[in-house]
Amino acid sequence: MDLKEVTRLTIKKMKPRQRNSAVAPKLDSLLEKSTAVIITQYGGMTMPQLNKVRNQLRDVKAEFHITKNTLITRTLAAKGYSVPEKWLTGPTAVSFCFADAPAVAKILGDLSKEFDKLSVVGGVLSGKAIDANQVKDLANLPSMDTLRAQLIGMLTSPQSGIVGTLNAAVGSVMYALQARVDKEQPAEATA
């Protein structure tokens, strides 16, 4: 058995209060590393469906955790984040985004269309609460890789334009000189 399995078995044997005090530091650590947090309701989903969500989020450097509402409320409050109470009622799961928040929002949006029991209710981005519509807007943003490519294109574009302009200027001077040479050569040949 690995350390995770031993930890899970140990936590399951604990009393609820002990379990909460063991899980709270983990949630705090996850929140500390996160660039964004997206809160979902998942009531009625099967384990294979939940595993599909976890696997797809893992591919974009995010984690999907089913949490107790009181624990996540305390963890968010300890960091100074305030979210509406209605977001943290019923079966709640939290996605911790470690790299690309728009990619996580897009995956959750797509999966909520596939699984009608999964719904995005809101989240926290840059310390501010964002509602479900803002999470949808976040999902429509380009990924970090796309943004990097666009930025590189913008930075190299002016340089390419300058090189093209200089080439055109040098070329026109060369054509003018060649025309002058061609005009002078027939005159010299007849003389």
DADA-V730208 format. One record per residue. N is the residue number from 0. RES is the residue in one small letter. PHI is phi in radians with two decimals (* if undefined). OMEGA is omega in whole degrees, -180 to 180 (none if undefined). Layout:
N,RES,PHI,OMEGA ; N,RES,PHI,OMEGA
This chain:
0,m,*,179 ; 1,d,-1.55,-176 ; 2,l,-1.09,179 ; 3,k,-1.08,-179 ; 4,e,-1.12,178 ; 5,v,-1.09,179 ; 6,t,-1.10,179 ; 7,r,-1.08,180 ; 8,l,-1.12,180 ; 9,t,-1.14,-179 ; 10,i,-1.13,-180 ; 11,k,-1.11,-179 ; 12,k,-1.41,-177 ; 13,m,-1.34,172 ; 14,k,-1.27,-176 ; 15,p,-0.90,-178 ; 16,r,-1.15,178 ; 17,q,-1.14,180 ; 18,r,-1.08,180 ; 19,n,-1.08,-179 ; 20,s,-1.24,176 ; 21,a,-1.44,-177 ; 22,v,-1.46,-177 ; 23,a,-0.96,178 ; 24,p,-1.10,178 ; 25,k,-1.15,178 ; 26,l,-1.09,179 ; 27,d,-1.08,179 ; 28,s,-1.13,179 ; 29,l,-1.08,-179 ; 30,l,-1.16,179 ; 31,e,-1.09,-178 ; 32,k,-1.44,-172 ; 33,s,-1.44,172 ; 34,t,-1.57,178 ; 35,a,-2.74,177 ; 36,v,-2.31,178 ; 37,i,-2.08,-176 ; 38,i,-1.74,-179 ; 39,t,-2.27,170 ; 40,q,-1.87,-174 ; 41,y,-2.27,-173 ; 42,g,-0.85,177 ; 43,g,1.65,179 ; 44,m,-1.35,179 ; 45,t,-1.51,179 ; 46,m,-1.07,177 ; 47,p,-1.05,178 ; 48,q,-1.17,178 ; 49,l,-1.10,178 ; 50,n,-1.13,177 ; 51,k,-1.10,178 ; 52,v,-1.07,-179 ; 53,r,-1.03,-178 ; 54,n,-1.11,-180 ; 55,q,-1.17,179 ; 56,l,-1.26,178 ; 57,r,-1.07,180 ; 58,d,-1.12,180 ; 59,v,-1.92,176 ; 60,k,1.06,176 ; 61,a,-2.48,178 ; 62,e,-2.23,-178 ; 63,f,-2.02,-177 ; 64,h,-2.17,171 ; 65,i,-1.40,-174 ; 66,t,-2.24,171 ; 67,k,-1.39,-177 ; 68,n,-1.03,-180 ; 69,t,-1.13,-180 ; 70,l,-1.17,-179 ; 71,i,-1.21,176 ; 72,t,-1.08,179 ; 73,r,-1.12,-179 ; 74,t,-1.12,178 ; 75,l,-1.11,-179 ; 76,a,-1.13,180 ; 77,a,-1.10,178 ; 78,k,-1.54,179 ; 79,g,1.53,179 ; 80,y,-1.67,-180 ; 81,s,-2.11,177 ; 82,v,-2.20,179 ; 83,p,-1.03,-179 ; 84,e,-1.04,-177 ; 85,k,-1.13,177 ; 86,w,-1.24,-175 ; 87,l,-1.98,174 ; 88,t,-2.19,-180 ; 89,g,1.30,-179 ; 90,p,-1.21,-174 ; 91,t,-2.03,172 ; 92,a,-2.26,-177 ; 93,v,-2.13,175 ; 94,s,-1.77,178 ; 95,f,-1.71,-178 ; 96,c,-1.67,-178 ; 97,f,-1.72,-176 ; 98,a,-2.34,-168 ; 99,d,-2.04,-178 ; 100,a,-1.03,178 ; 101,p,-1.05,179 ; 102,a,-1.15,179 ; 103,v,-1.14,179 ; 104,a,-1.07,179 ; 105,k,-1.14,180 ; 106,i,-1.09,180 ; 107,l,-1.11,177 ; 108,g,-1.10,179 ; 109,d,-1.14,-179 ; 110,l,-1.21,178 ; 111,s,-1.21,174 ; 112,k,-1.33,180 ; 113,e,-1.31,-180 ; 114,f,-1.95,-176 ; 115,d,-1.16,-180 ; 116,k,-1.54,176 ; 117,l,-1.74,178 ; 118,s,-2.44,177 ; 119,v,-1.45,-179 ; 120,v,-1.91,180 ; 121,g,2.85,179 ; 122,g,3.13,178 ; 123,v,-2.30,179 ; 124,l,-2.34,-178 ; 125,s,0.95,177 ; 126,g,1.40,-178 ; 127,k,-1.95,176 ; 128,a,-1.27,176 ; 129,i,-2.17,-178 ; 130,d,-1.49,-176 ; 131,a,-1.04,179 ; 132,n,-1.16,178 ; 133,q,-1.22,175 ; 134,v,-1.15,176 ; 135,k,-1.09,177 ; 136,d,-1.07,177 ; 137,l,-1.07,180 ; 138,a,-1.14,-179 ; 139,n,-1.43,178 ; 140,l,-1.24,177 ; 141,p,-1.20,180 ; 142,s,-1.20,180 ; 143,m,-1.07,179 ; 144,d,-1.09,179 ; 145,t,-1.13,179 ; 146,l,-1.11,178 ; 147,r,-1.10,180 ; 148,a,-1.10,179 ; 149,q,-1.13,179 ; 150,l,-1.13,178 ; 151,i,-1.09,177 ; 152,g,-1.07,179 ; 153,m,-1.18,-179 ; 154,l,-1.26,-178 ; 155,t,-1.49,-178 ; 156,s,-1.05,179 ; 157,p,-1.07,179 ; 158,q,-1.13,178 ; 159,s,-1.11,179 ; 160,g,-1.13,179 ; 161,i,-1.13,179 ; 162,v,-1.07,179 ; 163,g,-1.09,179 ; 164,t,-1.11,179 ; 165,l,-1.11,178 ; 166,n,-1.07,179 ; 167,a,-1.14,180 ; 168,a,-1.14,179 ; 169,v,-1.12,180 ; 170,g,-1.08,-179 ; 171,s,-1.19,176 ; 172,v,-1.11,180 ; 173,m,-1.09,178 ; 174,y,-1.10,179 ; 175,a,-1.12,178 ; 176,l,-1.12,179 ; 177,q,-1.11,177 ; 178,a,-1.10,179 ; 179,r,-1.13,178 ; 180,v,-1.12,179 ; 181,d,-1.08,-180 ; 182,k,-1.21,-178 ; 183,e,-1.33,-177 ; 184,q,-1.10,179 ; 185,p,-1.10,178 ; 186,a,-1.18,179 ; 187,e,-1.22,-178 ; 188,a,-1.18,179 ; 189,t,-1.42,-178 ; 190,a,-1.39,none
